[in-house]
Amino acid sequence: MAVQWFPGHMVLARKKAAKAMAMIDVVIEVLDARLPEASTNPMIRELREQRQRPCLKVLSKPDLADPDVTKDWLEFYNTQENVKAVAICCKTAGEVARIPGFCQSLAPHRNDATKPLRMMIMGIPNVGKSTMMNAMVKRKIAKVGNEPAITKSQQMLKISARYSVTDTPGLMWPKIEYPGDGFMLAASHAISRNAMDDEEVALFLADILLDRYPERLAGRYGFPVDGLTPQALIEGVAKRRALVVRGGEADLEKASSAFLQDYRQGRLGRISLETPETRQAMLVAHSSSDNSDPDLEKETHPTDMA
């Protein structure tokens, strides 16, 4: 199953964002530090490049991500032209307060009350944009919640005589090109539960974690995971949590949901689902698959695309 989610209100949001782009100086793109490229909206890149706007990439939720991998992502982005990348916890006011300064370095000509710096926050749903907005203006003006697509309208607020910021709704894109991206987004709760199957997403996540963070799984669930398949891991979670259906069989639906919640809330430790190296390997594999038989409809198992 390919994970896709593009609610109708996002079409209008994209049009409004494109119009507002003409009136701003710097795009603040908020990414999930656990999956920075998978959480990068290609429409945002297209809009800002059309207007030649510099971009501050904020890797949010760094407290949930593998710190060594986050460091690699910052180095990766900071080599790109017209881009600066920082890792910031959007819930920490002191860290958020540094954002205007970072943006100022990307638009040094907008530096006083005559030419105030105009920033715009963009990103996919549920990555912390509203939390950041509230911290920047020092009051609650944007709804915050654990469900994606809470913010549905665009608003501009003045922070001071020198700074203003425009908040935008979370934007997905019409078609997620790589299956693994859809599953990473679903695992990290950037996509509505109505658009995905928890069991499939949990199996995808289990496959990654068994390969890269087996010790975290063993520590959390209290049983050895060496040699386990993703299915066996979810069954083990069900048994450990006494999640069974009539007849004593494992309740895979409830176990999958519990497993995803453990990941989303950081109970499995600091985990990153992709690195610059795994991303590049995935792109190469995808390109090779395209070139081998461009007319063939490809069916790729999600665990091949992490």
C-alpha distance (Angstrom), angle and dihedral (degrees) to the residues before:
residue distance angle dihedral
M1 . . .
A2 3.81 . .
V3 3.81 113.7 .
Q4 3.83 112.8 -130.3
W5 3.81 129.7 163.3
F6 3.81 127.5 169.1
P7 3.85 112.4 150.7
G8 3.80 117.1 -157.9
H9 3.81 96.4 -111.4
M10 3.81 89.3 63.8
V11 3.82 91.0 67.5
L12 3.80 90.4 61.8
A13 3.80 91.1 41.2
R14 3.79 90.6 56.6
K15 3.82 91.7 52.1
K16 3.80 91.8 50.1
A17 3.80 92.1 46.9
A18 3.81 91.0 51.4
K19 3.80 90.1 52.3
A20 3.81 93.4 46.9
M21 3.81 91.5 48.7
A22 3.82 89.2 74.8
M23 3.81 90.0 62.2
I24 3.82 101.2 47.1
D25 3.79 134.5 78.2
V26 3.81 105.7 -155.0
V27 3.80 133.2 26.1
I28 3.79 115.2 -141.9
E29 3.79 104.4 -156.3
V30 3.80 112.4 -166.1
L31 3.80 114.4 -151.4
D32 3.79 132.9 -179.2
A33 3.81 105.6 -108.2
R34 3.81 90.0 -144.8
L35 3.83 92.2 61.0
P36 3.81 109.2 12.8
E37 3.80 99.7 166.4
A38 3.80 95.3 38.0
S39 3.81 87.4 53.3
T40 3.82 93.4 48.2
N41 3.80 110.3 107.5
P42 3.83 109.4 -141.0
M43 3.83 89.3 -152.8
I44 3.81 90.1 62.0
R45 3.78 91.0 51.1
E46 3.81 89.9 49.0
L47 3.82 93.8 49.0
R48 3.80 95.9 48.5
E49 3.80 94.1 43.6
Q50 3.81 91.0 51.3
R51 3.82 87.8 56.7
Q52 3.81 93.3 36.2
R53 3.78 92.2 -124.6
P54 3.80 120.4 164.6
C55 3.78 117.9 -122.9
L56 3.78 134.6 -137.8
K57 3.79 105.8 -158.4
V58 3.80 109.6 -154.0
L59 3.78 114.3 -163.1
S60 3.79 100.4 -152.6
K61 3.81 127.8 -164.3
P62 3.83 91.9 32.9
D63 3.80 88.1 157.5
L64 3.83 87.5 69.2
A65 3.82 96.0 45.4
D66 3.80 131.6 81.3
P67 3.84 102.6 -94.1
D68 3.80 94.4 -145.1
V69 3.80 91.3 52.8
T70 3.81 91.4 46.3
K71 3.81 89.0 54.8
D72 3.82 89.1 53.2
W73 3.81 91.3 50.8
L74 3.81 92.1 50.4
E75 3.80 90.3 52.6
F76 3.82 89.5 47.6
Y77 3.82 94.4 52.8
N78 3.78 96.6 39.4
T79 3.81 90.4 63.3
Q80 3.82 90.1 61.4
E81 3.78 121.2 99.4
N82 3.81 117.6 -103.5
V83 3.82 90.8 4.1
K84 3.78 133.5 112.7
A85 3.81 121.8 -176.1
V86 3.80 129.9 -159.4
A87 3.80 135.1 168.6
I88 3.80 111.1 -128.9
C89 3.79 134.5 167.7
C90 3.79 102.5 -133.6
K91 3.82 90.9 -152.8
T92 3.82 91.8 62.0
A93 3.80 110.0 84.7
G94 3.80 93.8 -161.7
E95 3.80 92.2 56.4
V96 3.80 93.5 44.8
A97 3.81 89.9 50.8
R98 3.82 88.2 67.5
I99 3.81 93.2 61.5
P100 3.85 98.5 85.8
G101 3.80 89.0 53.3
F102 3.79 91.5 52.2
C103 3.80 90.1 48.7
Q104 3.80 90.6 47.8
S105 3.81 89.4 59.7
L106 3.82 88.5 57.7
A107 3.83 93.6 49.4
P108 3.83 105.9 28.5
H109 3.81 92.2 163.9
R110 3.86 90.5 67.4
N111 3.77 98.5 68.1
D112 3.80 113.1 124.5
A113 3.80 144.9 42.0
T114 3.81 90.9 -85.9
K115 3.80 91.3 55.2
P116 3.82 105.3 23.0
L117 3.78 119.3 -169.2
R118 3.81 111.0 -104.9
M119 3.81 114.8 -156.1
M120 3.80 131.0 -176.6
I121 3.81 125.2 -159.2
M122 3.79 114.6 -143.8
G123 3.78 137.1 166.2
I124 3.78 145.8 112.2
P125 3.83 121.7 -60.8
N126 3.79 122.3 -72.2
V127 3.81 99.7 14.0
G128 3.81 96.6 116.1
K129 3.81 104.5 -89.2
S130 3.80 95.2 133.9
T131 3.80 92.0 45.7
M132 3.80 88.8 51.8
M133 3.79 92.3 47.6
N134 3.80 92.1 52.0
A135 3.81 91.1 49.3
M136 3.82 92.5 48.5
V137 3.81 94.9 52.4
K138 3.83 92.4 35.5
R139 3.78 95.2 -128.4
K140 3.78 138.4 74.8
I141 3.78 107.3 -93.1
A142 3.82 100.4 136.5
K143 3.79 126.7 59.9
V144 3.80 114.7 -113.4
G145 3.79 124.8 -159.9
N146 3.78 146.2 141.6
E147 3.80 93.4 -108.8
P148 3.82 121.0 85.6
A149 3.81 121.2 -111.8
I150 3.82 97.6 29.4
T151 3.83 92.4 142.6
K152 3.81 111.1 65.2
S153 3.82 103.5 165.0
Q154 3.79 137.5 56.2
Q155 3.80 122.1 -120.0
M156 3.80 137.0 176.0
L157 3.79 123.4 -149.3
K158 3.79 133.1 -179.3
I159 3.80 113.9 -126.1
S160 3.81 94.6 -175.0
A161 3.79 139.7 -31.8
R162 3.80 87.5 -75.2
Y163 3.81 102.0 42.3
S164 3.79 140.2 46.3
V165 3.80 129.5 173.6
T166 3.80 132.7 -159.4
D167 3.80 118.6 -153.3
T168 3.81 118.7 -152.6
P169 3.81 132.8 -166.8
G170 3.77 118.0 -98.5
L171 3.79 108.3 -84.3
M172 3.77 126.6 -150.9
W173 3.78 122.3 179.9
P174 3.83 127.7 -117.2
K175 3.81 97.3 -108.9
I176 3.80 128.4 21.3
E177 3.79 103.1 -141.5
Y178 3.79 99.8 -158.4
P179 3.85 118.7 51.4
G180 3.80 92.2 -146.3
D181 3.81 90.7 58.5
G182 3.78 90.8 56.6
F183 3.78 91.7 51.7
M184 3.81 93.2 46.5
L185 3.80 90.1 50.6
A186 3.79 91.0 47.9
A187 3.81 92.5 48.1
S188 3.81 89.8 51.5
H189 3.83 92.7 48.1
A190 3.80 97.9 -114.6
I191 3.80 88.9 126.5
S192 3.79 127.5 60.0
R193 3.81 115.7 -101.1
N194 3.80 88.0 -124.1
A195 3.81 89.0 69.7
M196 3.79 97.6 53.7
D197 3.78 146.6 46.0
D198 3.80 111.9 -120.3
E199 3.79 93.7 -149.5
E200 3.82 94.0 54.0
V201 3.79 91.8 45.7
A202 3.80 91.9 47.7
L203 3.82 91.2 51.4
F204 3.80 89.9 50.8
L205 3.82 91.5 50.0
A206 3.81 92.3 44.7
D207 3.80 90.7 54.0
I208 3.82 91.6 55.1
L209 3.79 95.2 44.5
L210 3.81 94.5 46.4
D211 3.79 87.6 55.4
R212 3.82 100.1 42.0
Y213 3.81 109.1 20.1
P214 3.84 108.4 25.1
E215 3.79 92.3 143.5
R216 3.82 90.9 58.6
L217 3.81 90.7 54.0
A218 3.79 93.5 47.9
G219 3.78 90.9 47.9
R220 3.79 93.5 49.7
Y221 3.80 100.0 43.4
G222 3.79 101.7 30.8
F223 3.79 100.9 -128.4
P224 3.83 132.9 95.0
V225 3.79 114.0 -94.8
D226 3.80 101.5 -172.1
G227 3.78 109.9 129.4
L228 3.80 94.4 6.1
T229 3.79 121.2 139.9
P230 3.82 118.8 -134.9
Q231 3.80 88.8 -105.6
A232 3.81 91.8 52.2
L233 3.80 90.7 49.4
I234 3.81 92.7 54.2
E235 3.81 89.7 46.5
G236 3.80 88.5 51.4
V237 3.82 90.6 51.7
A238 3.80 89.0 51.2
K239 3.81 92.3 52.0
R240 3.80 93.3 44.7
R241 3.82 90.7 51.4
A242 3.83 93.8 40.2
L243 3.79 90.0 -119.7
V244 3.78 102.0 158.7
V245 3.78 138.2 147.0
R246 3.78 128.9 -141.4
G247 3.78 109.4 -54.0
G248 3.79 93.3 32.8
E249 3.80 97.3 -86.5
A250 3.79 119.9 143.7
D251 3.80 115.1 -88.5
L252 3.79 96.3 -132.3
E253 3.80 93.5 -178.8
K254 3.80 94.3 58.3
A255 3.81 92.6 38.5
S256 3.81 90.8 52.3
S257 3.79 91.1 50.7
A258 3.83 91.4 48.5
F259 3.81 91.4 48.4
L260 3.81 92.2 50.7
Q261 3.80 90.9 48.5
D262 3.80 90.9 51.7
Y263 3.80 89.4 55.2
R264 3.81 95.8 43.5
Q265 3.79 93.9 49.6
G266 3.80 95.1 46.2
R267 3.80 96.4 -111.8
L268 3.80 90.5 132.9
G269 3.79 91.9 55.4
R270 3.78 130.9 -109.5
I271 3.79 106.7 -27.0
S272 3.81 135.1 173.1
L273 3.79 119.7 -162.2
E274 3.80 96.4 -158.6
T275 3.79 138.6 24.6
P276 3.81 129.2 -164.9
E277 3.81 87.4 -101.4
T278 3.82 96.7 50.2
R279 3.79 89.2 45.0
Q280 3.77 92.2 54.0
A281 3.81 91.6 46.0
M282 3.80 90.3 51.8
L283 3.82 92.3 50.2
V284 3.80 91.5 49.1
A285 3.80 91.6 48.5
H286 3.80 91.1 48.1
S287 3.81 92.0 48.3
S288 3.80 91.6 48.9
S289 3.78 90.5 50.0
D290 3.81 90.9 50.9
N291 3.80 92.9 49.2
S292 3.79 95.0 47.0
D293 3.81 94.7 63.2
P294 3.81 114.2 -5.5
D295 3.81 93.2 178.2
L296 3.78 95.0 53.9
E297 3.80 119.2 96.3
K298 3.80 103.5 -122.9
E299 3.77 122.3 -140.2
T300 3.78 109.6 -168.7
H301 3.76 123.8 -176.5
P302 3.82 109.0 -123.7
T303 3.79 93.6 -123.6
D304 3.81 89.1 62.9
M305 3.80 91.4 62.5
A306 3.81 104.8 55.4
